[in-house]
């Protein structure tokens, strides 16, 4: 990775317009591979050269990896010390810790990950005397997250709740927030919401932040949700110097609240904005770009642009069918092995899929052929028991109010402190209105606990208190002490082969802390915990691994490879089954495919299976509608003539089709799925496909010759 900022001679004309723009709003529409990071880092250097203090520049992006790459490039320039580069969430943590009183929080708050959040939501549902089966914690968390992303707090939601479900959800939402507050904790959404509210409600804070960051750069603006949009708007309110970069065609995070409307409406928010389009593509061959342009042209919600290739023509993209998922995996593995044998580097190859479960057969095929690979699912490391055990001690040291961390730390291994003792500590804490850790520190006052057990509780508290004295400074030495003095190291070492991997994982965690200590200007435990709490799958990708990367299409965003293999291009997978009812969702799935295509530099291989096992059933699979949009010729699986369709020649409502075809909105019945209405019809002759929305809520793509659909009354 180069850490140089490009000179004017190395920039295209459109890049120069973006780099040398100074005051006022700027929208940079940056297609994939158009040198977006080059523009942002060069723009930072140009602003400093213009006389703007580095301390007045703030650049926000979405992943830790992207922020680190940007820091490295900017650091290669003179006089750039002081530029603030971070993710949205990291910026919010900084603001909330600095302005804790104004935001109504305590500065040593914990950041709860998805597992902690689910635990708190389970407790909230139970406290509301509701059945988890009727109000699943995961679904409740999704609902609460949507409200937070829209900046709808408990009171606002309660006011509009008008039926049993929404009124019950309002109670759950309130209790969940109460539990977080009692633990002095916030979930990821709270970081954004609290920051948006303090910028909105506290003019003093807004002016201070706005005056500090007089030039704001927001990367990947198409992925901002409403809360992030309001944060950026709040910071820029004082000066109007906001530069956003992004691409509506790469907006793929609606499921986590991203609103493509933010970038599409930027010129309405800032009527005097300068707009620059970066359309030159320095990454992919013309063959690959032609495919991407053809696909994305089917979307309506976008800013018109084309991808202009700067590289010579290369290999044509390959699209082929496999008999089933296992055949697809074997064929792909053979192709990868062949490429490696020809001299290709394994770390320049990647396999993309829509859902994580699709990696299993690929992994099996790679293991069989001894192909080195890495599965890019980094957050799983931090979900392992031994890692969560270690982190619980660290969280408790920073935030004694964190009862979740206390309960986990006490229970990491046998200490002679059982469930009954913890319940009595919790009851004493509730009576005296203190946290569980403080109650444990006063265990001598809890008469219902035996003297011997009191000694064990006191010993645990003494360990934590001794460790807390060394919380400032480098983190790795402290973690070594925690591992040893809490007894966790002895437990794992005495576990034999069974615990060997767990012991190695904790050592790897300590190594990560050592790496953090080296790069942090002022290392601290609270900052380290923040860093790992905001860790994402993409951050786990190691470009120097020497291994083929396996990852979801969402995790692939921002990466690029010489060889890209995409599997599972079937209706119900990509586009995903849940998206097939609504046009906006289909457009997002199409953008996801577009992102996958444009990760490829030299070669692109796309596959679908004719059959796939779904929920234990071996079912006929339907090629993705997106394949036909890019001109794919369907291979007839039963041996009759291949059907060749001209571009865009698949009209769902063609009146000249065969008389027994199904029409849009027609009522039909299926032996298993029941009644439903036809949403789409794809005329493929013998292999014609009908998309049906059933009354149960399911949407299914069915091959007519196998589906045995009937019309009620016939």
N, C-alpha and C positions, 0 to 999 in steps of 0.2 A: 504494500500500500504506500503510495506516495503521500508525503506530508507537505508537498509544495503547493502554493497558490499560483495559479496560472497567470502569465503576463498577458497584456493586451493582445499581443501578436498571436497568442495561443487560443484566444477566445473567438467564437463566431460573432457575427454582428448582433444577433438576438441575445447572446450571452452578455455582450458588452452593455446593451441597454439595461439589463437587469443588474449587472455588477456596479455600474457607475451612476445609477439612480440614487439620489440622496434623500431628500425630504418628501414627505407625503406617502400616500398608500401605493403599494405596488403588488400586483397579482402576477405571479410567474406560473404559467401553465406549462408544466414540465412533463413531457412524454417519457416513457421508460427509456433508460439508456441515453438520456439527453444531456448528461453532465450536471445534474441538479446539485449534487454535493459540491462540485467544482464551483458552481455559481455562488452558492451560499458562502463558502469559505473565502472565495475571491472577493465577494461583496463585503465581508467583514473587514478584510485587509484594505479595501478601497475606502471604506468609511473612516478607518483609522488614519489612512493617508490624507483624507480630506480634513483632518483635524479633530475628529470626534474621539473622545476618550474611550479606551477599551471598556472601562467600567460602566459605560452608558449603553453597552450593546448586550442584548440577550437573544440567544438563539435557542428555540425549543423544538425538539423532535420527539419521536414516539418510543424509540427503544434505546436501552442503555448502549447497545452496540453501535447504533447510528450516532449517538451523542459522543461516544468515545472516538469513533473515526473522525468526526468533525473536530474534536479537541486536538487530535494528533496533527491534522492538517493545519489548523490555525496555529498551533504551537510552533510550527516550522517557520513562522514569520517573525520578524522583529517587532517589538513593541506591542505585542498582542496580549500580554499578561493582564488579566483582569476581565477579559471577555467571559460572560457567563453562558455556558452551554449545558443544557440539561434536558431531561424529559419533562413533560407536563407534570407528572406526579412528583418528581423530585423538586421541581420549582415550588409546587404547592406545599410540600413538607417544609421547605425552607421558609416560606412566608408564614406558615402556621406556627412554626417554632419561634420565629422572630416576633410575630404579633399574636402570641397565644391569648393574651388577655382580651384584645380586641375581637378575636375570633371565638372567644368563649370556650377555649380548650386549655389543657395543661400541656406545657411544652415537652414533657417526657412521654407523650402518648405512644402506645404500641400501634403497629400497623398489622391488622389481621389478614392473613391469607385466606384462600377459599375454604380450607379445612376448618380454621378457627371460626369463620363466618357461619359455616354450616352448623357447627356445634352451638353457636349462639342462637341461630334461628331455631334449631330443635328445642332449645330451652325456652325460647319465646313462644313457640306453638304450644308447648306443654304448659307453660304458665298461663296461657289463655284458655286452658282446659279444652283444647281441640285435639282431634285425632290426626296424627301425622299422615295417615293414609289419605285423608280428605284434603289436607293442606300440606303437601310434601314440602319439606324445608328447601329443597333445591328450586322448586317452582316459586316459592315465596321469595327466595333471594333474587330470582330473575325479575319478579314483579317489583320488588323494592329497588333494585338496581335501575330499572327503567324509570321509575319515579325520580330517583336521585339524578340520573343523567339529564332529566328534563327540569331539574331544579325544583321539584315539587316536594316540599317537606311534609312532615306528618300532619301538621295542622291544615295545610292546603289540601292534602288528599282527603283528610277526614271531612272537610267541608263539602267536597263534591261526591263523597260516597253516598249512594242512593239505593243500594240493594243489600241483601244479606252478605253476598260474597265480598263486595267492596268495603262494607262496614266492618266485616270480620278482618279483612286484610289491613284496614286502618289500625285495628287493635294490635295485630301482629307487628306491623311496622313500628308502632309506638313502643311496644315491649322490646323489640329487637334493638331499637336505638337506646332504650333505657339500659339494657344489658351492656351495650358497647360503652356507654357513658360511665357506668359503674366500674368497668374495667379500665377506664382511661384509654380507650382504644378506638380506632377508626378503621373502617374498611376502605378499599381502594376508591370507591365512589365518594366517600365522605371527604377524602382529601381534596377532591375537585369541588364538591358542593360548598364546603366550609370556606374555601378560598374565594370562590365566586361570590358568596354572600358577603364576606368581609370587604371585598373590593367594591361591591355594590352599595353596602350600607355604611361604610366608614370612609368618608372623604379623605381623612388624614392619612390612612393607610394607602388608599388609591393614589393620592398625590405623591407620597414618598416612593412607592414602587414605580409609578410612572416617571418620576424625575430621575430615579436611579437607572431605569431601563428606557432611555429616550429613543432607542432604535430597537424595535422588536422584529425578530425574524421567526416565523412559524413554518416549520417543514411539515409535509404530509397533511396539509390543511383539509384535504378531502376526508380525512379520518377523524376529524374533531367531532365531539358530541356537543350538545347544547351548553353544558357546563364549561367545557374547554373553550368554546366559542365566546362565552361571556367573560371568561378570564382574560383571553387575548384582547377582547374589546375593552375591558376595564383598564388594562395596563396602557393601551394605546389612546385612551380617552383624553389624556393630558396633552398629547402632542400630535397624534395622527400619523406617526412614522411607523407604519406597520407593513412589513413585507411578508406575504404568504406564498409558499410554493406548494404545488401539488398537481394532481391529475384526476379529474372526475372519473376517468376510465379505470382508475385503480382504487376506487372506493369499495372496500370489501369487508368492512367491519360494522355493518348495520346491526348485527346481532349483539354487539356490545355498545350500541347507542350512537354510533357514528351517523352523522347527518350530511349526506352529499349536498343538501341545499345550502350549507354554509359556504362552500366554494362557488357554487353556481350563482349565489346571490351576493358575492363579494362586491361587485360593482354597484349594487343597490345600496349596500351599507356605506360604501365609500365612492360616491359619484365621480369624484375627481381622480380616481385611481388610474395609474398607468398599468396597461396590460401588455405582458410580453409572452409570446409563445415560443417554447423551446421544442422544435420538432425534429431537428437533426438527431438521428440515432447513431451512437458510436459503438453500440454493443452487438447488435444482431445482423445477420445477413439479410439481404433484400428478400430472400425466399421466405424467411421466418416472419419478417415484418408485413409482407403482403397478406399472409394468413391472419395475422393479428388485426390488421386494418379491416379486412373483410368481415371478421367476426364482430368487432366492436361497433361497426357501422349499423348493426341491428338495434343498438340501444338508442333510446330517445333522450333520456336525461344525461346529457353530456355537453361539453364544449367542442365544437367542430375543430378537428385538427387531423393531420395525417402524420405518419412516421416516415421521415425522409432518411433512407439508408446512406451511410457514408462508407460502408465496407463493400468489398466485391461480392458477387454472387457465390453461393456455396451449395451444399447438399440440399436437395428438396426435402421438406418435412415428410415423414412417413406416418401414415395412419393405417393400422391393420387390426384385424379381428382375431381373437383367440377363441378356442372352443369353450374354455371355461377359465376361472380365475387361476387355477393351478397351472394350466397351460400358458396363460398370460405371464405368470411369474417366472416360469422356466424359460420361456422365449426371451423375456427381458434380461434375465441373468446370463443367458448365453450371449446375448448382444454385448452386455457390459464386459463379460470375460474376454470376448473377442476384441473389443476396443482396447482393453488394458494390454492384451497380448500384442496389439499393434503399436503400443507405445503411449497410449493415452494415460494421463494422470488420473488416478481414482478420485482425488479430491476435486477434480474439475467435472465430476459427473454427479447428477442428482436424480432421484426418483420422487415424483410428487403424487399425492393422492388426496382425495376429498376428506376422508375421515381416518383417524389413527388406526382403527382396527384393520385397515387394508394392508398394513405393513407386514403382518405376520407371515403370509405366504412368500412375500419378497425376501424376508429375512431367512426363511427356511431354504429357499433356492440359493441365496448367497452363501449361506453356511455350507451347503452341500458342495458348492463350487469353490469354496475357500476365497470368496471375494471379500475384502475388508470393507466394512461399512460402519457408519454411525447413524443412529436414530436421533434426530434433532428434536428432543422433547426434554429440554433442560430442567423445567420446573419439577419433573419427577424426582430428581435428586433431592430437592428440598422437601419432598413429601415422604421420604423414607423415615421410618420410626426413629432410628438412631440420630438422624440429623435433626428431626423435630425435638427429640429429647435434649440434645445439646443446646439448641436455640432457645428452648424454654428457660434454661438457667440464665442465659444472656438477657432475655426479655424481662425476666423477673428482677434482675439486678438493676436494669434501667427504669423499669416501671413496676414498683411494688403493688400498685393497684390492679395489676393484671392477674385476676384470679384464675384465668384459663392457664396461663403460664405457671402459676403456683401449683395448681393441681397436677399438671403434667410433670413438672420438675420433681415434686415429692414422689410421684409414682414411677419414675424412670426405672427403678429397681427396688428390690425389697429392702426396706429400712426398719421394718417393724412398726410402720405407720399405716394402719389399715383404713378401710372405707369408713368404719364407724368413727374412728378418730377424726378423719377429715370432715365428716358430717357434723361432729360436735364443734370443731373449729369454725366451720361455716355458720353454724347456728349462733355461736358466740359473736362472730363478726357481724351478723345481722342485728343481734340485740344491741351491740355497742356501736353500730354504724361505722364500722371500719372494714378495711379489706382483709382477705384471708391471711395474707402474709403478716400483717400487723397483729392479727389475732393469734397467729402461731407464735409470734415474738412474746406474747403475753400468756403463753400456755399455762404458766403456773397458776393463773387465775381461773382456769377452767376445771372446776371440781370433778366433773364427770369423766375426766381422763386420768388414767392410772399414772402413778408417779414414774414408773419405769418408761412408759410411753412418752411422758412429758420430757424426759431426758433426751429421747430420740428426736422429738420435734425441736427441742432447743438446740441440739447438735446440728440439725439441718439449717436452722436460722443462723447459727454461728458461722457455718461454711459460707453462706451467701453474704453475710456481713463482711467477712474477711476478704472475699473476692471483690466486693463493691469498692474497696479502698483503692483498687488499681484500675478503675474504669476509664481513666483518662489515658491518652497516648495510644501506642500501638496495640492492635487487637489480638494478633496471633499469640504473643506471649501469655496474654490473659486467658485465651481459649485453651492453651496447654494446661494452665493451672486448673481451669474449670474441669477439663476432662479428667485430670488426675485427682483433684481434691474432692470432687463430688462422688468418687467411687465408680463412675461410669466406665473408665478405662479398665479397672480391675474386673468388672462384670463382663465386659466384652472379651477381654483377654482370657478369662477363665472359661469362656463358652466354647472353646475348641474351634473346630472347623465350621460349626454352625454359625458362630459370630465373627468369623474371620473377615468376611466381606464387610460387615457392619463396622468393625474396627478400622478397616482401610478407608471406608467412607468418611468417618469422622476425621481421620488424618487428612483426607482430601479437603474437607471443610476448613481445617486449620491452614492448609496450604493456600486456600482461596483467601483467607484472612491475611496471610503474609503477602500475597499479591496485592491485595487492597492497601495494605500498609505502605507498600512501595510507591503506589501511584497517588495516594491521597495526600493533599497538602498538609492537612491537619487531621490525621486519623483519630477516630473516636468510635467507641462501641455503638453509640446511638446512630451514628452515620452509617456504620457497617450494616447494622440491622435494617436500616432503611434501604440500603443498596440491594441486599438479598431479598427483601420483601417485595421489591419492585422488579425482580428478575423475571424475564420472559423466555419462552421457547427459543426465539430467535437469538437471544444472547448466548445460548449454548452452542451455536454453530461454530465449529473450529475449521477455518479455511485451510489450515496447515496440517490437518489430521492424516492426510494420505489415504483417506477412506471415501467411499461413495456415500453421499448424504441421502438419507431417507427422511422425508418430512411432508407435512400437510401443505396444501397450497397456501393457506394463510401464513404459515411459518416461512414460506419461500419469499414473501414480500421483501424487497430491498436487496435480494441476493442475485447472483448470476453465475452461470456455469457454461462450459463449452458444450456439454452434452446434457440434455434434459429429456427424461422419460416420464410421461404422464400416463397413469393407468386408470381404468374404471370410467371411461367416458360413456356412461350409460344413463338414460333417464331414470331418475330416482336416486342416482349418486351424484352426477354432475350434469344437469342441475339436480340439486338435492330434492328429495321427495317433498320436504316441508315448503319448498319455494315455488312449487309448480302451480299454485292457485293464483298468486298475485303477480302482476306484471313487474312491479318494482323489485320484488324478490328475484324474479327470473333475470332481470337486468343485473342484479348484483352477482348472481351465479355466473352470468356471462362475463362480467368483469373479472371474476376469480379465474376463469379459464384464460382470459386475456393476460392476466398477471403471470400465469404459468407459462404461456407461450413466450412472453417477452423476457423471461429469465434466461432463455437459451441464446448463446452466442453463435454457435456453429451448426449444431445438429439438434433436431427435435424429433422425438418418436412418441406417438400417441397411440394408445391401444384401448380396445373395449372387448369384453367377453360376450359370447353368445348365450352363455349360461353362467349363473353365479349363485352360490349358496347364501341365502338370506334367512336369518333366524332359523337355521337348521334345515331349510327347504331348498332343494336344487331347482331353481326357477329359470325360465326363459328370460333373458335380458334384452332390452331394447336399446339400440345405439342412441347416444345423446342427440337431441335435436340440434345441439351446437355443431355437431359434425356435419350435418347437412347444410348448415349455414355457411360453412367454409368450403363447400363444394365436394364433400365426401361422397364417393360412389358406394352405395350399400352393397355388400357382398351377400348374395342370396344363400342362406344356409341350407336350403333344400335342393340346390343344384340346378334350378331353372335359370333363365337368362338374368344377367346382372342388370340392375336398374340404374340407368345413368340419368341424373337430373340436371338440367341447366341451372345456372345460378338463380336462386330465389324461386324455383319452380316447384313449390310445395304449398299450395293454397288450401287451407283447412276448410274453406267453404265453397269449393269449386262445384258449381251446379251440374257440370258435365261428368262428374265422377259416377261410379257404378251406383245403380239404383238402391242397393241394399246397404249403402254406407250409413254411418251414424252422423247426425247433424248436431251442431252446437246447441246446448241447452235441452237436448232431447232426453227424456226420462228413460233410464235403462235399469236392468236388474242383473246382479251377479250372484251365483250360487253361494259364495262365501262372504262377499262384502255387502250384499244387500242392494238397496235402491240408491241411485245416484244420478247425476246429470252430466252429460258430455260437455267437456270444456274445450277440447281440441280434437281434430281428426287429421291424421297424416296419411295421405294416400300413397301407399307403397305397393299397390297391387296385392299379391297374395300375402305380403307381410305388413299390411296396413295396420296402423297403430291408432288407438283411441285413448285419450286422456279423460278420466272420469273422476269427478268429485263426488264421493259417496256421502250419504247422510250421516255416517259415523264420524265424518271429519277427515277421513283418509282421502288422498288424491293418488290414483294409480295410473301408470302408463301400461296399457295392455295390448298384446297382439290379438287382433280380432279372431284369427283362426284358432287360437288356443283359449280365449277368454270365455267363450260360451255365453256371451251377453244376450239377454232377451229384452224385448220391449214389453212392459207390463200390459197384460190383456191379450197378448198374442199366444 
